[in-house]
């Protein structure tokens, strides 16, 4: 039940501490019927019995993600979070039900067959995973039923134009002249700055990334090469991760909304239909465990190199913004969507930045890029300055409370500077 309420999973019965102890034949049938007897709605499972060379039986139960929230016949509800199954309280269950509802998810079937997919995209993915045929490739990823019908995920991933069946399965990108959208005659939307990216999910992400890169302002700043160069106001990896998360994990059952990327003079906002899972506190995004609303879509995009399925996406966005010295990302949740806001502003207060010499700011950028404590000599080498100059700048930064020296004594060879 916990797996079905999350993103599915696999249970093996008959192995203990890495050794096969087997399941008695009299128990195999009872275990197969557990879902039928003790869960409602019934959790969908596929059972397979494996037999070892010495005749011991191991039961393999594959659990599909559920379309609705499942509970025991006694009314208890559980959710798989990380490596544990948590019993949900009333409020937590209510959030999960709000998130799931009774709407279709990416494993729901559509009245289409393999012939309705874009043959070139199917062939490219088939080659990528080394499958013998399109049908076997689709079945291996849960994209085709035994009856030969496509799932929603298959059509969104490989359809030539999925918007024919899912009109709001697209990304819309808008750029404004002012920090407020405005309304009516006061609308601040720039001319020809409203772009809709359609096609399959991989095509949407690729096209949207190109448009965002074109729309985003840039500035001259010290780059990793040690020279001043043009760089975007927000790190590409940060906004790209936010875009990918929004497309992959949006609620495709919410037919009335689409992924929206809005670019203002001071920030970038990415809104994705659907709420966080039931146990998530949006004010603490770094504590969010991995949760895939669309596990089939996420798996295919992982194979294509678009996503990694490691649960590191939000952490990566924070790391990229902090490495550039920008304000932390902000997540907000409305009744039907999650919004990520990436600000263009520096994390340092203006008065602090203006009080520091350019050399000290250059040293601060070095520490941000490295992302770990390093010694004075390493700072000097990375910044291209002498050791005494680096020491002087480091002291200014320490006086400003921006960095801290850690060591046992002034001559400690392991002493290092770290960001506060």
N, C-alpha and C positions, 0 to 999 in steps of 0.2 A: 504493500500500500504506500509506503514512504517513497519507494522508487517511482510508482505510478503518479504520485502527486508532484514529483520533481520532473526529471527528464528521462525516466526509464533506467534500467540497469539489469544486472545479471546476478543470480543467486545460485551457488553451487552447494548441494547438500551431500555430505558423505566424505568431506575432507576435513581433517583436524590437525592443526600445527604442521601443515605441509605434507601430511601423510594421508593416504586413502584408508579410511576405516569402513567405508561402504554404507549402503542403506539396505535394510532387509527388504526382500521382495514384498512382504506383507504391508510395508509402509509406503511403498512407491505410489500406489494408487491413492492412498489417503492424502499424501502430500500434493499430488496432482490436483486434488479436489479442494484444497484449502481456500483458494481464491473464490471458488464458486460457493463454498459453504459459509465463509466468514467475512466477505467484503461486499460493500454495496456503494455505488454500482460495481458490478463484478470487475475486478482488475484483470486485464487481458494478459495472459501469460502463454508462452510456448514451452512445452516440456520436452526434454530429450534425455534418454537414459544412456549413459556411457558405461561400458563394461570393461574392466581391466583384464589383463592376461590371466590373473588368478581367480577370475569370476566375480570380483566385487563390483557392486553397482554404484554409480554416482549419478545423481539427478541434477540436471541443468535446467534452470527456470529463467527464461528471458522475459523481462517485464517491459511492456510498452508504456510510454507516457500516456496518461489519461486525458480525455477530453474534458472531464469534469473532476471535481474533488471527490476522492474516495474516502470511505470511513469503514470501520468495523461494524458488524451487525449490532454491537452494543453502543455504537455512536461515537467511538474514539477516532481521532484523525491524526495521522503522522505524516511528516515531510522529511525527505532525505536531504540533509545539509552537510556537505563535506563527507566525512566518513561515519556519520551517526544519523540515526533516525529519531527525530524530535517530535514529541507529542505536542500538538498545537492547542493553545488556549482559545477561548471564544474569539477574541479580537484578531489573533493571528490567523485563525481559520477564516474569519470573515474577509480579511485582506486577500487570502489565497483564493477564495471563491470569487471575490471581486475581480481578481486578476484573470482567473480561468473562465468564469462564467460557464455558459453552456455552448459557447461558440466553437466553430471548427478550429483546428490547429493544423500544423504543417503535415500531419499524417492523414488528414481527412482526404477521401478520394474525390476526384473530379471526373466527369463523364468524358474522358479523353483517353487516347492510347498513345503508344510510343511514336506512331506516325505523325502525331500533332506537335512533336517537339522539333526544335531546330537541329537538323542533322549534323551540322558542322560543330555546334557546341557539344552535342552528345558524343561525337567522335573524339573531340579533343579531350574530354574528361575520361572517356573509355581508355584512351591511350595513356593518360596520366596515371591511372590506377592499375593498368595492365589487365583489364578484363577481356574475356573472350568474345563478348557480344554486348550490344546495348541493353538487352533485357537482363542479362546476368549482372551487369554493372548497376542497373537501376534497382534490382532486387537486393543486391549486396548492401545498398545504402538505404533500404527501406523506402524507396521511391516508387515501387511498383508492387501492387498486390498480387496474390496468387491467381486472381481472376484476370490479370493483365491490365488493370485500371491504374491510372496515374494518381499520385498523391498531389496535394497542393504544393508541397515542396518541390516536386519534380517539375511542375509547370512553371513555378516562379523562378527556378534555377536554370531551366533549359528551354523554356517556351520562346518562340520567336517574338511574340508580343503578349506577355501575360496580362497586360492591362485590358485586354478584351474581356477577360473573366474577372479581373481584380482591378477596377479602374483607379483605385487609390494606392496601388502598389508601385509608387514612384517616389523620386526625391525632387523636391522643389527648392530652388536656391534663389534668394532675394538679397539685394543690396540697397541700403538706405543712405541718404545724404546726411541725416540727422540721427542723434542718439535715440530719438523717439520715432515710432512708425508714423504717427499722425493719422488722420482720417479725412475722407472726402477730399475737398480742395486742398487740405493741409497735409495730404499723404506725401511722405518724403521718399517714396520708392523711386530709385533712379530709372531713367528711361532705358529700355532694353536690358534691364537687370533683373528679370524674372524668368528663370530658366527651369524647365521641367525635364528631368532625366528619366527616360523610360527604358523598356527592354527587359532582359533577364536581370537577376540580381547582380551577377558579376559585371554586366554591362552598365547598370545603373551606377555602381560604385566607381567604376573607371571613369565614366563621363562626369559624374558629380565631382570627383577629385580634381579633374582638369578644370572644371568651371570655378570651383572654390579657389584653386591656385591662381587663376586669372583674376578673380574678383578681390582677393585679399590684398591689402596694402603692404608695402615693404618699407624698410628703412636701411640706412647705412650703419653698420656696426662691426665690431671686431669679431671676426669669424674664427673657426677652429684652426685655420691656416696661419693665424697671427696677423692677417691683413684685414683692413676694413673692406667690407663687401656688402652687396645688397642681400638682405635676408628678410623673410616674411616676419610680420609682427608677432605671429604665433608659430611655434615649431610645427613643421609639416606632420611629424609623427603624432603630435597631440591631436590636431583636428582630424587627421585621417583615421586614427583609432576611434574617435568619437563618432565619425561618420559610419564606419564599418559596424560598430556596436549598434547604432541606431537602426541600420538597415537589417542586420541579422537578427536582432532580438526584439524588433517591434512586434506588436500584436497585429497579425494579418487578418484576424477575425473582426477587427474594428474597421468596417468598410467605409466609414465616413471621414477618415483622416489619412494623411500621408506624412512621410518624413519631411521635415522642413528645416532648412539651413538659412539663417538670417544673419547678414553681415552689416554691422553698424560701424560708425567711426571709432568706437571705443571697445567693441566686443564682437564675439561670434556666438550665436545661439543655435543649438541643434536640438530639435524637438522630435521625439519618437512616440508614436501611439502605443499605449499600454503602460501599466504601472510596474514598479519593481515587484518581485515576489513577496509573499506574505510576511517573511521574517526580516525584511530589510528596513533599516532606518536611513532615509535619504540624507539626513544631516551627517551621517558617518559613512560616506561612500567607500572609504578604504577598508571597511570591515565587511563589505559585501562578498559573500562566497560566490563561486562560479554557479551560474544558473542560466540554462539555455531554454528560452521559451520555445524556440524552434530547433530542436536538436538535430533534425535531418539536414536542415539548411546549414547549420553551424558545422556539421561534419563535412559536408561537401566543400564548403568554403575553406575549411582547414586543409583539405586535400589540394585545393587550388592555390594555397598559399595566401589567401585573403585574410584568414584568421588563424589563431593558434590553438583555441580551445584549452587554454591554460589558466583561465581566470585572472589573467594579469592585465587586462585591458585598462581598467580604471587606474590601477597603480602606475601603469606606463604613462597615462595622460598626466598624472600628478608629477611624476619624475621629470617628464619633458618640460613642463611649465616651470618647475622649480629650478631645473638646470639652466634655464634662460633667465631666471630671476623674476619671473612674472607672478602675478597674484594667483593663488590656488584656484583651481576650477570649482564651480558651484553647481551642485545638482539640486533641482527642485522637482516636486511631484504634484501634479494637479489631479483632478478626478479621473482623467483618462490618458495622461501622458507623462513622460519624464523629459525634463529639459536640462541640457548641459550648457553652461555658459563659460566661455573662455575669454577673459579680459585681456586687452592689449597693455594694460598698465603694469608698471614695474612694482614688484613687491616692496621695494624700499620707499619710505615716505620721501616726498620731494625735498624737504628740508635736509634730510640725511644725505640724499644723493648729491645735493648742491654743496654740502659741506666737505665732500671728499674730493681729493685731486683725481685727475684722470688716471694716473698710474695705479692708485689704490682700487679704482673701479675695474681696471684691467686685471689686477690680481684677483679681485672678487669673482670676475667672470671665469678665471682659470679654475678656481675652487669649485664653482658651480658646474663647469663642464666635466671636471674629473669625477665629481660625485662621491668622493671618499676622502678621509683625512690624508694629507701628504706633508712631507717635511719642507723646510725652508728652501733647501737646495732644489728640490723638485719644483717648487713654485717658481723659483728664479729661472730655471731652465724652460718651463712651460710658458712663462711670460716674456722670455727673451730679455731679461734684465740681470744686473749683477746681484749677488747675494745680499750685500749691504742695502741696495735699493729695495729688494724684495722684503727684507726685514723691516725697513722703515714703513713700507706700505702695509705690511701685515700688522704692525703695531697700531697704525691709524685705524685699521679695520677692527682690531680688538678693542681699542678705546671707544669705538662707536657701538660696541656690543654685537657686531655682526659675525665674528669668528672667535674661536677659543683655542688656546694652546694647551696641549695635553702631553705631559712628560714628567719624568721623575726629577730631573735636574736640568740646568741650562745646557749641559753637554750630553744629555741623553740622546744616543743615536737613533732611538725609536720615537723620539718626540715628533708630534705632527700637529698641524692646524686643521680644524674642522669648522664647518658652518654651524652657527647656532640656530 
